Structure formats: structure tokens, C-alpha cells
């Protein structure tokens, strides 16, 4: 029961963190937003951001669930951190990193949609938003 309570608290904390990061992006304080994301990775998942960035998206769920014994709750948190990192990268004009983070976030959310036994409207909305962002990143740049 302790583990389940911890995961629920962690998911609530990520919502607050994402809201704060999006607020910093809106203000243009991208450096502080990046610092908050880095802290979020370490404080919530006990790994630095580079650990997750180095895992190819094709192996992401298998590696985290199998090798590192993450739960669906951990994957939810990671999907939100990837989303926040993608938004900061987008605002920092780093489209390649933004695309990778959006893709990893979407992959995790789609996995959770299949694996989780509960319907989440928030998850569906996030997946649709990410798909829109990826479509936007795929459009050719105007000269």
C-alpha cells in the first residue's frame, strides 16, 4: 500500500511541476524550466535526464519495466517529464530534441493506454496534443 500511495503522490506532484514549467516557458525563463525538469527527473525517478535520453524509444518500455522494475505510475511520470522537456526544447528552438521527447512521451502514453485498466481522459487529451505537436514539427519550414 505504501508503494501505491507513493506513486499517487508522485503523479500529483508531476502535475504541479508541469504547470510550473509551462508557466516558466510562457515567461521565457527557459533556463529555469530546464533546471526544474532536471530536478524532476532526479527527484521523482531517481535518475538524471540523460539516463532516459540514452534509451532508444524502441526499447524504452521493455528496459524500464524489465530491467529497472518501473511501474505504470513511473511511466506516467516519465511521459509527463518527456512532454515538458519537449515543450522547453521547442521553445528553445531545438526541434530535433523536441521531436524525440514528444515521440517518447507519446510512446509511453500509448503503452499505458493499452496496459492500464482505467480510462483517462487526460491521457487521451495529452496524446492528441502530442500528435498535433509532432505534425507541426513535421511541416516543412517556410523560407
C-alpha angles and dihedrals in degrees: 000000000000090000092051092049090049092052092048091051090047091053091050090050092052090056091056092044093051091049090051092047092049088050090053091049090052089052091048094243095135095155092059090044090054091050091051091051092050090050090047093055092051100039097043102033102021093233133093121249094255091063090063094039091057094056109092112237090238090064100032102106095036093050096045097043097038107031100029101029095231118169131222086262091058090048090052090054092046092050090054092047090051088049092052092046090051091052092050091047090050091051089047090054094248100133096168094056090041091054093048092050093046090049093050092046092050092047091054093046092050090049090050091048089058098038101039117084095210128078115238119192089187091057092049091049091049092050091051091048091051091049089053091049092049091049089051091050090050094056114105114256117250116238 
